Amino acid sequence: MSGHPHRGRRRHCGASGVVSLTATSGDLQMQSTASIDVGGTLLQVMDQNAAAPRRVALRAAGDVVLAAGSRVNLAGSRSAPAGVSTSQAEAS
């Protein structure tokens, strides 16, 4: 999701996937009730299990702010490794 200043109050889910939020101007704020969940499960293909990539990217022209109580879940599952998070704020 990309746009002007962004204030998140709801849940963004991308099980076994990628969530990218960008505020093209101003701040990106996750309020206390906001959550991002990309905690995954193993994917089964034929007789093989594989972990899907899990990644959360938060970017803002201003600040990236996570309020107390907001949640970002990148947990792994069984033999699947945990995911990766990045944040980038351009404010000086």
C-alpha positions in Angstrom: 0.0 0.0 0.0 1.4 3.4 -0.9 0.1 6.9 -0.4 0.2 10.1 1.5 0.5 10.1 5.3 -0.8 6.8 6.5 -2.3 6.0 9.9 -3.1 2.3 10.4 -5.7 1.1 12.9 -6.6 -2.2 11.3 -5.0 -5.5 10.6 -2.9 -6.2 7.5 -2.4 -9.9 6.8 -0.1 -11.6 4.3 0.3 -15.1 5.7 3.5 -16.5 4.2 3.9 -13.4 2.1 5.0 -9.8 1.9 3.5 -6.6 3.3 4.9 -3.2 2.2 3.5 0.1 3.4 4.8 3.4 2.2 3.8 7.0 3.1 5.0 9.0 0.1 4.7 12.2 2.2 4.5 12.7 5.9 4.6 9.9 8.5 3.6 6.3 8.5 1.9 5.6 11.9 0.8 2.3 13.3 -1.7 3.0 16.1 -2.1 0.9 19.2 -4.8 -1.4 17.6 -2.9 -1.9 14.3 -1.2 -5.2 13.4 0.7 -6.7 10.5 0.8 -10.5 10.4 2.9 -12.4 7.9 3.6 -15.3 10.3 3.7 -18.3 8.1 3.2 -21.9 7.7 5.1 -24.4 5.6 3.9 -24.7 2.0 3.5 -28.2 0.6 4.4 -29.0 -3.0 4.1 -32.7 -3.9 6.0 -34.5 -1.1 8.2 -31.5 -0.2 7.7 -28.7 2.4 9.1 -25.3 1.8 9.0 -22.0 3.8 7.5 -19.1 1.9 9.3 -15.8 2.2 8.0 -13.5 4.9 8.9 -9.8 4.8 7.5 -6.5 6.2 8.7 -3.2 4.8 7.7 0.1 6.4 8.8 3.3 4.6 7.9 7.0 5.0 9.0 10.4 3.7 8.6 11.4 7.4 8.8 9.2 10.4 7.9 5.5 10.9 6.0 5.3 14.2 4.8 2.1 15.9 2.6 3.0 18.9 2.7 0.9 22.1 0.3 -2.0 21.6 0.8 -2.2 17.8 2.0 -5.5 16.5 4.2 -6.9 13.7 4.3 -10.7 13.5 7.0 -12.4 11.5 7.1 -15.7 13.4 8.2 -18.9 11.8 6.4 -22.2 12.0 7.9 -25.6 12.7 11.0 -25.7 10.5 10.2 -22.4 8.7 12.5 -19.6 9.7 11.2 -16.3 11.0 10.7 -13.4 8.5 12.6 -10.1 8.0 11.4 -6.5 8.7 12.8 -3.3 7.4 11.9 0.3 8.1 13.1 3.5 6.5 12.3 7.1 7.4 13.5 10.0 5.4 12.8 12.6 8.0 15.8 14.6 9.3 
